[in-house]
Amino acid sequence: MKGEPMSPKRWAAVLCVGILAAASGVQVATQAQHMRQAFGALSSAQERRDALLAEYSRLLLERGMVSSYRNVGDTASNALAMRFPEEFTAVRRPRQ
């Protein structure tokens, strides 16, 4: 067997195995590239999510500060130029 030439069937089998191995290697490399791209997209999406969550937290704090009861008077007098009336007039609805 050692000195005998390979039969055409055996050459075809070895060639098919080699082609399949090469195709498999190309497929693995392609999938690895897709995984790297997907991981990059995931990392970008996570960074964007983290930035949005940080902004959301700041907005919640700002909303809480603006809507707090003690700031209502300051906002009414400074921003809206409101003041307490000097005289009070009671308004009553007539009875029917």
N, C-alpha and C positions, 0 to 999 in steps of 0.2 A: 504494500500500500504506500510505503514511503516514497518510492521512486516512480510510482505510476501517476500519469496525468489525471487531472480531475475530469469527471464526466460532465457533459453539457448540463445535465439535470442538477448536478451538484453546484456548478458555477451559477446557474440560475437561482438556486436556493440561497447561496452565499450573497449574490447580488441583491436579491429581494430583502434579505435580512439587513444588509448594509443600507439599502434605501430606506427601509422602515426605521432603522435606528437614526438615520440622518433626519428623516421627517419628524420623528419623535423629539429629537433635540431642538429642531426649529420650533416645534409647537411649545415645548417647555420654555424656550427663550421668549416667544411671543406672549405666553401667559404671564411670565415674570414681568415683562414690560407693562402689560395691562394691570397687573397688581400694583406696580409702582405708581402708575398713573392714578389708579383708584385710591391708593393711600395718600397721594398728594392732594387729591380732591377732598378726601375725608379730613385731612389736616386743615385745609383751608376752611372747610365748613365748620370745623370745631373752633377755629380761631374766630370766625365771624360770630358763631353762637356765643362764645365767651364775651366778645365785645358787646353784643346786643344785650346779654344778661347784665353786664356791668352798667350799661346805659339805662336799662330798665330799673335797676336798683337805685341809681341816682335819681331817676324821675320819680320813683315812689317816695324817696326821701324828700324831694322838692315838693311833691304834692302834699305830703304830710305836713311839711313846714308851712306851706301857703294856706292850707285849710285848717290849721290849728286855730283854736278859738281865740287865743290871745292875740293873734295877728289880724283878726277880723277888724277890730277897732282901728288899728294902725292903717290898714288898707283902706277902710272906709273914709277915714279923715284925710289921709295923704293922697291916695290915688284918685279917689272919687269926690273929694272935697265935700264930704258929708259932715254934718254936725248935729249935735243934739238940739232939739227945739228948746227955746227959752220958756215957752208957755205950752201947756198941755190942754187940749180941748177934747172932752169926751164926746164921742159920737155914738148915739144910741139909735137903734132901729125902732121905729114906732110899733106898738103892739097892734095886732089886728083883732 
